[in-house]
Amino acid sequence: MAGPTGRAPRGTRALVTTIMEALDGIPEVSRKSAFRHASATVRDKLIVQSERAKAAARRASGAPGAKRAAAAAAIARASRRR
């Protein structure tokens, strides 16, 4: 399977390092399955977070920057709930 083309987003190297360190603590026979499950879980949480941010932006007033602020606040609230 080929990797993505182009430059990786900022912070990718740190994320990969952290994931690899976490996988070192999992038995070899379960690593692939654990990684798939974790990836799917993270993807689902990011999708929910994005949908909440979009909904908050739609509810925001028309003032300049209000939609962006509402979306950022919704993401921050979701991050604190963890």
MDTraj code that builds the backbone (N, CA, C; nanometers):
import mdtraj as md
import numpy as np

residues = "MET ALA GLY PRO THR GLY ARG ALA PRO ARG GLY THR ARG ALA LEU VAL THR THR ILE MET GLU ALA LEU ASP GLY ILE PRO GLU VAL SER ARG LYS SER ALA PHE ARG HIS ALA SER ALA THR VAL ARG ASP LYS LEU ILE VAL GLN SER GLU ARG ALA LYS ALA ALA ALA ARG ARG ALA SER GLY ALA PRO GLY ALA LYS ARG ALA ALA ALA ALA ALA ALA ILE ALA ARG ALA SER ARG ARG ARG".split()
xyz = np.array([
    [0.0852, -0.1170, 0.0000],
    [0.0000, 0.0000, 0.0000],
    [0.0892, 0.1225, 0.0000],
    [0.0675, 0.2114, -0.0919],
    [0.1482, 0.3317, -0.1040],
    [0.1004, 0.4364, -0.0044],
    [0.1920, 0.5173, 0.0436],
    [0.1577, 0.6249, 0.1370],
    [0.1013, 0.7439, 0.0629],
    [0.0523, 0.8413, 0.1381],
    [-0.0034, 0.9613, 0.0763],
    [0.1073, 1.0430, 0.0090],
    [0.0712, 1.1177, -0.0926],
    [0.1683, 1.2006, -0.1623],
    [0.1686, 1.3402, -0.1036],
    [0.2770, 1.4115, -0.1224],
    [0.2876, 1.5482, -0.0725],
    [0.3423, 1.5519, 0.0695],
    [0.3528, 1.6721, 0.1220],
    [0.4058, 1.6915, 0.2567],
    [0.3035, 1.6525, 0.3620],
    [0.3538, 1.5969, 0.4703],
    [0.2669, 1.5626, 0.5832],
    [0.2349, 1.6897, 0.6615],
    [0.1168, 1.6983, 0.7196],
    [0.0820, 1.8148, 0.8003],
    [0.1732, 1.8278, 0.9224],
    [0.1842, 1.9490, 0.9728],
    [0.2663, 1.9749, 1.0899],
    [0.2186, 1.8888, 1.2067],
    [0.3100, 1.8303, 1.2801],
    [0.2765, 1.7480, 1.3951],
    [0.2644, 1.5999, 1.3660],
    [0.2738, 1.5626, 1.2385],
    [0.2578, 1.4222, 1.2011],
    [0.3682, 1.3356, 1.2605],
    [0.4913, 1.3839, 1.2571],
    [0.6037, 1.3044, 1.3080],
    [0.5845, 1.2729, 1.4569],
    [0.5432, 1.3727, 1.5345],
    [0.5210, 1.3507, 1.6779],
    [0.4083, 1.2506, 1.7006],
    [0.3043, 1.2592, 1.6193],
    [0.1922, 1.1666, 1.6310],
    [0.2357, 1.0238, 1.6003],
    [0.3114, 1.0066, 1.4939],
    [0.3590, 0.8727, 1.4561],
    [0.4486, 0.8159, 1.5658],
    [0.5362, 0.9000, 1.6201],
    [0.6245, 0.8551, 1.7275],
    [0.5448, 0.8087, 1.8482],
    [0.4440, 0.8861, 1.8859],
    [0.3606, 0.8515, 2.0004],
    [0.2845, 0.7214, 1.9759],
    [0.2307, 0.7055, 1.8568],
    [0.1573, 0.5833, 1.8242],
    [0.2497, 0.4619, 1.8298],
    [0.3685, 0.4754, 1.7727],
    [0.4619, 0.3628, 1.7726],
    [0.5046, 0.3266, 1.9149],
    [0.5258, 0.4262, 2.0002],
    [0.5612, 0.3991, 2.1393],
    [0.4472, 0.3281, 2.2118],
    [0.3237, 0.3694, 2.1841],
    [0.2087, 0.3047, 2.2467],
    [0.1943, 0.1606, 2.1979],
    [0.2196, 0.1385, 2.0704],
    [0.2084, 0.0028, 2.0152],
    [0.3160, -0.0899, 2.0689],
    [0.4286, -0.0341, 2.1111],
    [0.5343, -0.1175, 2.1699],
    [0.4864, -0.1884, 2.2960],
    [0.3889, -0.1320, 2.3645],
    [0.3374, -0.1921, 2.4867],
    [0.2292, -0.2962, 2.4641],
    [0.1963, -0.3214, 2.3379],
    [0.0911, -0.4179, 2.3044],
    [0.1569, -0.5427, 2.2467],
    [0.1104, -0.6616, 2.2855],
    [0.1694, -0.7853, 2.2312],
    [0.1655, -0.7863, 2.0778],
    [0.2687, -0.8396, 2.0190],
    [0.2849, -0.8412, 1.8731],
    [0.1621, -0.8960, 1.7998],
    [0.1003, -1.0009, 1.8534],
    [-0.0129, -1.0638, 1.7844],
    [-0.1359, -0.9733, 1.7800],
    [-0.1444, -0.8737, 1.8690],
    [-0.2627, -0.7874, 1.8751],
    [-0.2403, -0.6482, 1.8176],
    [-0.1178, -0.6154, 1.7823],
    [-0.0865, -0.4775, 1.7410],
    [-0.1682, -0.4288, 1.6232],
    [-0.1736, -0.5080, 1.5186],
    [-0.2440, -0.4643, 1.3985],
    [-0.3923, -0.4415, 1.4273],
    [-0.4523, -0.5319, 1.4993],
    [-0.5938, -0.5199, 1.5342],
    [-0.6176, -0.3994, 1.6260],
    [-0.5291, -0.3807, 1.7242],
    [-0.5429, -0.2674, 1.8163],
    [-0.5291, -0.1359, 1.7405],
    [-0.4349, -0.1292, 1.6480],
    [-0.4162, -0.0078, 1.5695],
    [-0.5381, 0.0224, 1.4831],
    [-0.5919, -0.0800, 1.4181],
    [-0.7118, -0.0596, 1.3342],
    [-0.8283, -0.0077, 1.4177],
    [-0.8481, -0.0691, 1.5344],
    [-0.9580, -0.0271, 1.6204],
    [-0.9367, 0.1162, 1.6687],
    [-0.8166, 0.1478, 1.7114],
    [-0.7869, 0.2834, 1.7588],
    [-0.8040, 0.3853, 1.6469],
    [-0.7582, 0.3530, 1.5270],
    [-0.7717, 0.4443, 1.4130],
    [-0.9189, 0.4716, 1.3811],
    [-0.9985, 0.3663, 1.3812],
    [-1.1414, 0.3825, 1.3528],
    [-1.2089, 0.4655, 1.4617],
    [-1.1712, 0.4432, 1.5865],
    [-1.2290, 0.5181, 1.6968],
    [-1.1937, 0.6659, 1.6869],
    [-1.0678, 0.6948, 1.6581],
    [-1.0241, 0.8340, 1.6447],
    [-1.0951, 0.9001, 1.5267],
    [-1.1047, 0.8300, 1.4145],
    [-1.1723, 0.8843, 1.2970],
    [-1.3182, 0.9178, 1.3287],
    [-1.3871, 0.8264, 1.3971],
    [-1.5267, 0.8506, 1.4332],
    [-1.5403, 0.9716, 1.5251],
    [-1.4494, 0.9843, 1.6230],
    [-1.4551, 1.0986, 1.7146],
    [-1.4276, 1.2293, 1.6416],
    [-1.3350, 1.2282, 1.5459],
    [-1.3071, 1.3492, 1.4687],
    [-1.4266, 1.3890, 1.3820],
    [-1.4966, 1.2908, 1.3287],
    [-1.6148, 1.3199, 1.2476],
    [-1.7237, 1.3831, 1.3343],
    [-1.7473, 1.3265, 1.4526],
    [-1.8473, 1.3825, 1.5440],
    [-1.8078, 1.5243, 1.5838],
    [-1.6805, 1.5437, 1.6146],
    [-1.6305, 1.6755, 1.6544],
    [-1.6537, 1.7764, 1.5414],
    [-1.6256, 1.7362, 1.4188],
    [-1.6445, 1.8236, 1.3037],
    [-1.7921, 1.8583, 1.2836],
    [-1.8789, 1.7599, 1.3008],
    [-2.0229, 1.7848, 1.2845],
    [-2.0736, 1.8817, 1.3915],
    [-2.0243, 1.8681, 1.5144],
    [-2.0645, 1.9602, 1.6208],
    [-2.0151, 2.1013, 1.5920],
    [-1.8944, 2.1134, 1.5400],
    [-1.8390, 2.2451, 1.5065],
    [-1.9201, 2.3098, 1.3943],
    [-1.9580, 2.2312, 1.2949],
    [-2.0386, 2.2850, 1.1848],
    [-2.1748, 2.3306, 1.2353],
    [-2.2355, 2.2510, 1.3234],
    [-2.3664, 2.2884, 1.3781],
    [-2.3556, 2.4162, 1.4603],
    [-2.2501, 2.4290, 1.5393],
    [-2.2304, 2.5501, 1.6196],
    [-2.2089, 2.6706, 1.5291],
    [-2.1369, 2.6538, 1.4206],
    [-2.1135, 2.7635, 1.3271],
    [-2.2436, 2.8055, 1.2594],
    [-2.3297, 2.7090, 1.2290],
    [-2.4583, 2.7436, 1.1668],
    [-2.5471, 2.8229, 1.2627],
    [-2.5375, 2.7919, 1.3935],
    [-2.6195, 2.8615, 1.4923],
    [-2.5647, 2.9993, 1.5293],
    [-2.4398, 3.0261, 1.4962],
    [-2.3745, 3.1513, 1.5364],
    [-2.4341, 3.2700, 1.4616],
    [-2.4179, 3.3870, 1.5230],
    [-2.4684, 3.5094, 1.4602],
    [-2.3848, 3.5427, 1.3375],
    [-2.4286, 3.6410, 1.2645],
    [-2.3589, 3.6811, 1.1423],
    [-2.2448, 3.7778, 1.1660],
    [-2.2120, 3.8058, 1.2911],
    [-2.1023, 3.8987, 1.3211],
    [-1.9701, 3.8428, 1.2687],
    [-1.8789, 3.9314, 1.2290],
    [-1.7493, 3.8846, 1.1785],
    [-1.6757, 3.7971, 1.2808],
    [-1.6370, 3.6797, 1.2391],
    [-1.5622, 3.5889, 1.3250],
    [-1.6464, 3.5050, 1.4190],
    [-1.7775, 3.5274, 1.4230],
    [-1.8637, 3.4557, 1.5171],
    [-1.8723, 3.3063, 1.4841],
    [-1.8800, 3.2751, 1.3575],
    [-1.8909, 3.1345, 1.3180],
    [-1.7633, 3.0577, 1.3539],
    [-1.6485, 3.1179, 1.3254],
    [-1.5215, 3.0529, 1.3574],
    [-1.5066, 3.0360, 1.5081],
    [-1.5437, 3.1385, 1.5844],
    [-1.5333, 3.1311, 1.7307],
    [-1.6257, 3.0235, 1.7864],
    [-1.7473, 3.0151, 1.7328],
    [-1.8426, 2.9146, 1.7798],
    [-1.7922, 2.7739, 1.7494],
    [-1.7363, 2.7551, 1.6311],
    [-1.6829, 2.6240, 1.5937],
    [-1.5645, 2.5872, 1.6831],
    [-1.4754, 2.6823, 1.7079],
    [-1.3592, 2.6569, 1.7940],
    [-1.4035, 2.6243, 1.9363],
    [-1.5044, 2.6939, 1.9855],
    [-1.5552, 2.6672, 2.1204],
    [-1.6175, 2.5282, 2.1293],
    [-1.6881, 2.4870, 2.0259],
    [-1.7487, 2.3529, 2.0248],
    [-1.6402, 2.2453, 2.0266],
    [-1.5329, 2.2671, 1.9524],
    [-1.4224, 2.1704, 1.9505],
    [-1.3543, 2.1670, 2.0869],
    [-1.3339, 2.2836, 2.1479],
    [-1.2695, 2.2898, 2.2799],
    [-1.3549, 2.2184, 2.3850],
    [-1.4866, 2.2374, 2.3793],
    [-1.5760, 2.1685, 2.4737],
    [-1.5678, 2.0178, 2.4565],
    [-1.5643, 1.9731, 2.3320],
    [-1.5561, 1.8293, 2.3049],
    [-1.4229, 1.7732, 2.3542],
    [-1.3169, 1.8495, 2.3442],
    [-1.1855, 1.8035, 2.3902],
    [-1.1809, 1.7920, 2.5421],
    [-1.2473, 1.8806, 2.6120],
    [-1.2476, 1.8777, 2.7586],
    [-1.3292, 1.7616, 2.8134],
    [-1.4247, 1.7104, 2.7375],
    [-1.5125, 1.6019, 2.7841],
    [-1.4398, 1.4695, 2.7969],
    [-1.3292, 1.4546, 2.7296],
    [-1.2579, 1.3271, 2.7289],
    [-1.2056, 1.2980, 2.8603],
])
top = md.Topology()
chain = top.add_chain()
for i, resn in enumerate(residues, 1):
    res = top.add_residue(resn, chain, resSeq=i)
    for name in ("N", "CA", "C"):
        top.add_atom(name, md.element.get_by_symbol(name[0]), res)
traj = md.Trajectory(xyz[None], top)
